[in-house]
Amino acid sequence: MTDVPLAHPEKATAAPGGQGQTLLILAADHRNSLETGLYGITAPPTPAQEARICADKLLIYQALLDAAEKLPAGAQPGILIDEQYGADVVELAARSGGAVDLAVPIEASGSDWFEFAYGDQWRRHAEYFPADYAKVLVRDNPGFDPGHRARQAKDLAEVSSWAADTGRPLILELLVPAGDSDKQAVGNDTARYDAELRPGLTVAVMEYLQDHGVEPAIWKIEGLERHEDTVAVLAAARRDARTANCIVLGRHATHSQLDHWLKVAAPVPGFVGFAIGRSIWWDALHSHLYHHSTDGETRGRITGQYLDFARYYLRARDGELAPAWAQAPRTQR
């Protein structure tokens, strides 16, 4: 990376998830989990392995461009992409003239607690490209170690202040893993945790971070099972006259599960889109990696999966689907 930032004066940062705007992000900022889970890399990647991951991320972006042409007015495509393996994509998206919104992560990959990618140089990297959004991934739970939580919140408040000063709306991706007491309370049943405990814990974490100076423009939230939980999470995002919005993250869930989460969230004003990644491109890239599909077939499959979720979200937003509680989830595609 050179020391001269990209100039892109014609691209103005839009209001995050503004009135009438539905932000449909294709998330591809995975790094450690991608190396180990998809490519089976357990040592520092070789130049050839790095090149393969970079090429596949470019394929994901090309698939998004193909899909963008088919989205209706008011549906804004976005790409969430990292500098490590997606620098070419970051530069292309930054020069897209607003055709694709660009979000770039600030966190290091593979850490349980928030750490800055590039350490003390994180601002130089974060400011190099004219991204529409900065993004941080956060894991937290009220039952976690208080000291770790406080240190994490302090770092996140620093990012939040920087984002406000530089005019880069902050997306905070919030994961709320179950603590030991949570697991005991639901008998180690993940579905029960998601339905019974995670919504309330999510609200508690959001309020804790806000009270510690963390003010994202968009909360990227794990899918919720019930309408009332979605309303409660949005109320937390907007408590005390805040204006933040929410989007739904994918969590590599099944298609039927994601359909349900999107259907629950999309009709709620203030939920303004999604950021879905592995559920869209993981299987396609796996097939491509083992020579079961060509570049073109892989690109087309990713385009189709993205458009399927995009159209489903828009239909749910516009009230064209039965309420989530009145219709069984779709069968696996």
Residue pairs with C-beta under 8 A, 6 or more apart in sequence:
1 83
1 87
1 125
1 128
5 127
5 128
5 129
5 130
6 91
6 94
6 95
6 128
6 129
6 130
8 94
8 95
8 130
10 97
11 94
11 96
11 97
11 98
11 130
12 98
13 132
13 167
13 168
13 169
14 21
14 76
14 98
14 101
14 132
15 21
16 23
16 133
16 169
16 171
16 217
16 218
16 245
17 23
17 217
17 218
17 245
17 247
17 272
17 273
20 74
21 74
21 76
21 272
22 74
22 75
22 76
22 272
22 273
22 313
22 314
22 317
23 76
23 78
23 101
23 218
23 247
23 272
23 273
23 274
24 71
24 75
24 76
24 77
24 78
24 273
24 274
24 306
24 309
24 310
24 313
25 77
25 78
25 79
25 80
25 101
25 103
25 247
25 273
25 274
25 275
25 276
26 60
26 63
26 64
26 77
26 78
26 79
26 80
26 275
26 276
26 277
26 280
26 281
26 306
27 80
27 249
27 250
27 275
27 276
27 277
27 278
28 57
28 60
28 61
28 79
28 80
28 81
28 82
28 86
28 89
28 277
28 281
29 80
29 81
29 82
29 86
29 103
29 104
29 105
29 135
29 277
30 82
30 109
30 277
30 278
31 82
31 84
31 85
31 109
31 110
32 109
32 110
33 109
33 110
34 53
34 85
35 41
35 45
35 53
36 42
38 282
38 285
38 286
38 289
39 45
39 49
39 52
39 53
39 289
41 49
45 53
50 85
53 85
54 85
54 86
54 87
54 88
56 285
56 288
56 289
57 81
57 85
57 86
57 88
57 89
58 86
58 88
58 89
59 285
59 288
59 295
59 298
59 299
59 302
60 79
60 89
60 281
60 285
60 302
61 79
61 81
61 86
61 89
61 92
61 93
61 100
62 299
63 281
63 298
63 299
63 300
63 302
63 303
63 306
64 77
64 79
64 100
64 302
64 303
64 306
65 99
65 100
66 299
66 300
66 303
67 77
67 303
67 306
67 307
67 310
68 77
68 99
68 100
70 307
71 77
71 307
71 310
72 314
75 310
75 314
76 101
76 273
77 99
77 100
77 101
78 100
78 101
78 102
78 103
78 132
78 133
78 275
79 89
79 93
79 100
79 101
79 102
79 103
80 103
80 104
80 105
80 135
80 171
80 275
80 277
81 89
81 90
81 93
81 102
81 103
81 104
82 90
82 104
82 105
82 109
82 117
83 90
83 104
83 117
83 125
83 128
83 129
84 109
84 117
90 102
90 104
90 129
90 131
91 129
93 100
93 101
93 102
94 102
94 129
94 130
94 131
96 102
101 132
101 133
102 129
102 130
102 131
102 132
102 133
103 131
103 132
103 133
103 134
103 135
103 171
103 275
104 126
104 129
104 131
104 133
104 134
104 135
105 117
105 134
105 135
105 136
105 137
106 116
106 117
106 122
106 126
106 134
106 135
106 136
106 159
107 114
107 115
107 116
107 117
107 135
107 136
107 137
108 115
108 116
108 117
109 117
112 139
113 139
113 148
113 151
113 152
114 136
114 137
114 138
114 139
114 152
114 155
114 156
115 155
116 122
116 155
117 125
118 124
118 125
123 162
126 134
126 162
126 168
127 166
131 168
132 168
132 169
133 168
133 169
133 170
133 171
133 217
133 218
134 159
134 163
134 168
134 169
134 170
134 171
135 170
135 171
135 172
135 173
135 220
136 156
136 159
136 170
136 171
136 172
136 173
137 173
137 175
138 152
138 156
138 172
138 173
138 174
138 175
138 209
139 175
139 176
139 177
140 149
140 152
140 174
140 175
140 176
140 205
140 208
140 209
141 176
141 177
141 178
141 179
141 182
141 201
141 205
142 201
142 204
142 205
142 208
143 179
143 180
143 181
143 182
144 179
149 208
150 212
153 208
153 209
153 212
153 213
153 214
154 212
156 172
156 209
156 212
156 214
157 212
157 213
157 214
159 170
159 214
160 170
160 213
160 214
160 215
160 216
161 213
162 168
163 169
163 170
163 216
163 217
164 215
169 216
169 217
169 218
170 215
170 216
170 217
170 218
171 216
171 217
171 218
171 219
171 220
171 247
171 275
172 209
172 214
172 216
172 218
172 219
172 220
173 220
173 249
173 275
174 202
174 205
174 206
174 219
174 220
174 221
174 222
175 222
176 198
176 201
176 202
176 205
176 222
178 186
178 190
178 193
178 197
178 198
182 193
182 197
182 201
183 193
185 197
186 192
186 193
186 196
186 197
194 222
194 225
195 225
195 226
198 222
199 224
199 225
199 226
199 229
199 232
199 233
200 232
202 221
202 222
202 233
202 236
203 232
203 233
203 236
206 219
206 233
206 236
206 237
207 236
207 239
210 236
210 239
210 240
210 242
215 242
215 244
216 244
217 244
217 245
218 244
218 245
218 246
218 247
218 272
219 233
219 237
219 244
219 245
219 246
219 247
220 246
220 247
220 248
220 249
220 275
221 233
221 246
221 247
221 248
221 249
222 248
222 249
222 251
223 248
223 249
223 251
223 253
223 257
223 258
223 260
223 261
223 262
223 264
223 265
224 230
224 233
224 261
224 264
224 265
225 260
225 261
225 264
226 264
226 325
227 264
227 268
227 323
227 324
227 325
230 264
230 265
230 268
230 271
231 268
233 246
234 246
234 268
234 270
234 271
237 244
237 245
237 246
237 270
238 244
238 270
245 270
245 271
245 272
246 265
246 270
246 271
246 272
247 271
247 272
247 273
247 274
247 275
248 261
248 262
248 265
248 271
248 273
248 274
248 275
248 276
249 274
249 275
249 276
250 258
250 274
250 275
250 276
250 277
250 278
250 279
250 280
252 277
252 278
252 279
252 282
253 261
253 279
254 279
254 332
255 279
255 330
255 332
255 333
256 329
256 330
256 331
256 332
257 329
258 276
258 279
258 309
259 312
259 329
259 330
260 324
260 329
262 274
262 309
262 312
262 313
262 316
263 312
263 316
263 321
263 323
263 324
263 327
264 324
265 271
265 316
266 313
266 314
266 316
266 317
267 316
267 317
267 319
273 313
274 309
274 313
276 306
276 309
279 305
279 309
280 302
280 305
280 306
280 309
281 302
281 305
284 293
284 298
284 301
284 302
284 305
285 298
287 293
287 298
287 301
288 294
288 295
288 297
288 298
293 301
308 333
312 321
315 321
321 327
